[in-house]
Amino acid sequence: MLCVLSPCGQYFNFSVVKKWIEYNNMPTHHSNLKGIGFLLLAMLIGSTQAAAVKWIGGNYSVLEIVTFRSLVALPITILFFRLEGGKGLPTTKQRATQYLRGFFLFLSYTTYMMGLAALPLASVESLRFSGPLMITILSVFMLGEKVEWQRWLALVIGFAGILLIIQPGSTQFNEGSLFVLISVLFYALTVILTRKMNAADSSATMAYFSVWVYLISAFVFSPLAAAVGEIPNAHPSIAFLFHAWTMPTLLDFSIMAGLGLIWSLWAYFMTRAYSIAQASVIAPFEYASLPISILWGFLFWREIPTLLTLAGAALTLASGMFILYLDRKTKI
């Protein structure tokens, strides 16, 4: 099953789209090129979220940003549900599983933004490449899937790349890296949980329930964070979590609300890409998010990734690409 993690913190299942492709004419070369274009546009739009959060993150609580983003995203999920042909509000027979899945996504999204507060954009994006590695490992222990030696080799290479990026034990080590890895872990758990759900619900339905969990979780944890209060000299990631809620400026409120719009545009172009092109052809282009993140980091904060970060990203990327290749080879 093809699993995609949005930079906006949503998981989408494109298995329905893939089945439609399989039972109709296979995409042509021209449609594959169009699909690549839509995918690159989705990556570009999604990357603006990281830049936006990093831009305003020092002035607000991460939970405040999650709340405003989710309030805008909620009606958009209903719109998507109607576009899928649904009536009324989305419903599900797997309510408990949907809530658990939504909570995993909430934790993934929140810790991802906490990592953004402390790390260069390129480092954050490089660490997100470890997603396929964690999914593979969890598939072994939680789903009982058998992994051949080639995949284990890819996992070792990918893990070496992660170590190059975070540099544990060195003076360059940043605790923000741990929050990004925690984010990827909860993303991987979301993927595993969704596999067990057997794609019974549409993408819009899953997004709808997830956004509700985002809102409820933010409302529950915000008073707890307020009770702890701001911690003097705290690490930027921790300070982002315990920052007091403040009234945003009109510009900052527009940016927070715009995160929900960014998610909706990302979802549209991503779905469009996988609906007209072969997944195995266009999926590798998702890695274009790294050079885009490097560009934003340089333009806004003059961030230049270190050679070790680039080397680690190359190893992690190569590992993920090889796993993708093995998946494609298995299906042929």
N, C-alpha and C positions, 0 to 999 in steps of 0.2 A: 504494500500500500504506500502510495506517495504521501509523505508528510512534509508539510512546510511550516516553518515557524516565522510568523510575521515579526519584523522589527517592532511592530506595534503590540506585541504580546498576545497575538491570537494564533491558534492552531487551525489549519484548514485541511480538510480531507478531500482530495481531488479524485478519489476512486470512482465516483459516479461519472465525472467528466471523462475519465480514462475508459470506462466501459462504453460510453457513447462513441468514443473514437474507435474502439475495437470493433464495434458492430456497424460502423459506417466506413466510408472510404478513408484510407489512411491519409494523413496530411501530406500535402505536396511540399516540394522544396520551397515554393513561394510562401505557403502557410507557415512552414517552420521558421522562415526568416521573419515573418510578421510576429510569430510567437516570441521569438528572441527579442524583437523590438519592444513588445508589450512587457516582457519580463524585465528587461533593462530599465524601462520606465518605472515599473513597480519598485525595483531596487533603489532607483534614484529618489522616488517619492518617500519610500520607507526610511531611507537614510536621513531625511530631513528631521525625523522625529528625534533621533539621537542628538543631532546638533541643537534642536530646540530645547530639549531637556537639559542639556549641558549649559545652554545659554542662560536659562532662568533658574537652574537648580539650586544655586547658592542662596537664593532669596526666599525660597518656599520649602514647605515639607513635601516629601515625595508622595505622601498620602493625600495631600491637598491636590497635587497635580493629577494623581490617579482618579480622584473623585470627579474633578471637572471634565477630564477626558472621557470618563465613562458616562457621564450625564449626556454628553453629546453623542457618544457612540450608540447608546441604547435605542433611540428612535431610528437610527440608521440600520440597525440589525432587523428591526421590524420592517423597514422598507425593503431590505434584501429578501426577507421572508415572503413578502407580498410578490416581489419580482419572480420568486421561485414558484409562484402559483398558490401559496398558502393563504388562508383566510383567518381572520381574527388574530390571536396571538399564538406564537409557537408553543407547542406542547411536546411532551416526551414521556415515554414509558420507563425511562431510565433516570428518573429525577435524582436519586441519590448519587449515581455515578456522574451525572452532569455537574452536580454541585462539587463533588470531589475534584473532578477535572478542572472546573473553574477556579477552585482554590489553588490547585497546583499552578495554574496559569497566573493567578494573582501573585503568588510568591515568585514565580519566574520573572514576571514583568517588573515587580517592585525591586527585587535584588539586581536586575539588569540596570535599572535606573540608578541604583545606589552605586554600582560599579562605574557608571558614567561620570559620577561626581568626582571620581578620584583618578581616572585613567584617561590617557589619550584615546581618541576615537579608534585609531588603528589597532591599538592593543585590545580594546573591547571587541571589535569585530573579529580579530584574529582568534580570540578565545571562543567566540561563538561558533567557529568552525569545528569545535570539538563535539558538536551535537551528534553527528553520526557515530562517533566513537562511543559516547555514553549510551546511545540507543542500542548499539550492538551488544555492549556489555550487559545492560539490563535485560535485553531479549533472552540472553542465556540463562540468567538467574530467575527471571520472573515468568517467561513464556516457555522455557525449556527448549529454545531453539538451538540447533547444532551449528557451530561455527567452525569452518575449515581453517587450516593453518594459515592460509593466505590472509584471512581476515584478522587473525591474531597478530600477524606480522604488521598489518596496516595499523592495528590498535597501538602496538609498541612504537611505531614511527610517529603516530599522532600524539601519543603521550610524551615522547621526546620533544616534539614541537611545543607542547604546552609548557614543559619545563623551561625551554629556552625563552618563552614569552614572559612567564611570571618570575623566573630566576629566584627560586626559594633559597633563603639563607644568605643572599647577597644584599649589599646596600641598596640595590635597585628594586628590591622586592616591595610591592605595594599591596596592602591588604585588600584593596579594591578588586584585585584579580580573583580573590576567593569569592566575592559576591557574584562576579560574572559566572564563575564555574558553578556556583550554587544555582544561578539562574538557568544555566544549561542543563543541570541535573533535573530540575523540576520540569523543564521543557521535555526532557527525555521521558520522564515519568508520565507526562501528559500524552505523549505519543503511544507509550505502551498501554496506557489505560484506554485510549481511543481505539487501539487495535482490538482490545477485548470487547468493545462496544459493537463491533461488526458493522460500523457505518450505518446504524439504524436511523440516525437523525441527520438532517441536512446540515450544511455548513452554517447557514443562517440561524438554524435552531440552536446549534452548539454555541455560536457566538452570542446569541441572545441570553442564554442562561449563564454564560461566562461573565458577561458584562454585569448582570445582576449580582453575581458573587463578588466581582470587583467592588461594586458599590457597598454591599453589605460588609465586606471585609474591611474596607477603608473606614467605614463608620464605626466598626467595632474596635479597630486597632488605634484609631486616632485619639480617643480619650486615654488609652493606655500610654501612648507616646507622650501625650500632654502631661500625664501624671508623672512621668519620669523627668520631663523637662529637658531643656537644652543642656548639653554636657560641655563644659569648658575644655578647649583644646582637643576636642574629639577628632577622630579621623574624619575626613570629608564625607565618606560613605555613611558613617554613623550619624554625623551631624545632619545629613540630608534627611534621615529617618526621624530624628527627634526635633527638627526645626519647628518652631511654633507656627501655627497657621496665621497668616497675615492677609489683609485685603490686597489682592493683586491690582496693579495698575491696569488701565484699559488695554494697553499693549500686551502685558503679560497674560491677562485673562484671555485675550484673543488667541495667544499662542497655546495656552492650556486647552481651550476649546478646540483649537485647530488640530490638536493631536487626534481627536476623534474623527475629524474629516480626513486627516492623513491616512488613518486606518482604513476608512471606507474606500478611498481612492486606491490604496495598495491592494485591498481585497478585490476590487473590480478588475484592475489590470493584471493581477496575478491569475485570477480565475480565467480571464480572457486569454491569457498566454497559454495556459494548460488545456484550454478547450479547443484551440485551433492547431496546436503543434504537438509533436511527439514528446512526451515527458523526458525520455532518455536523451533527446537531442538538446533540449533547452535547459534542463536542470543544472548542468555545470555552469551556466551563465549566472546563477545566483551568487557565485563567488565574486562577481563584479562589485559586490557591496564593499569589498576591502579597498580597492583603489578609490571608490567614491568617498568612503570614510576618511581615507588619507587626504583626499582633496579638501573636504570640509574642515578637517583638523588643521590643515596648513592655512587655509584662507582666513579662518576666524580666530585661531589661537596660535598660529605659527608652529604647530606641532609637526615634528619630523620624526618618523619612527626610527628606532635604532636598528642596526644591522641584525642584532639578535632577535628583535621582534619580527623583522621581515623573514629571517631564516626560520624561526618557529612557525610563522604563518605559512611559509612554503611547505614545511613538513606536514603541518596539520591539514592544509589544503590538499596536498598530494595523497594523504591518507584517506580523506573523505572522497576524493575523486576515484581512488582505487576501489573503495567499498561500493561506490556507485557503479563502477564498471563490473564488479563481481555480481551485483544485483541484476544488472542488465544481461550479463552472460547467463545467469541462472534462469532467467525468464525466457531466453531464446530457445 
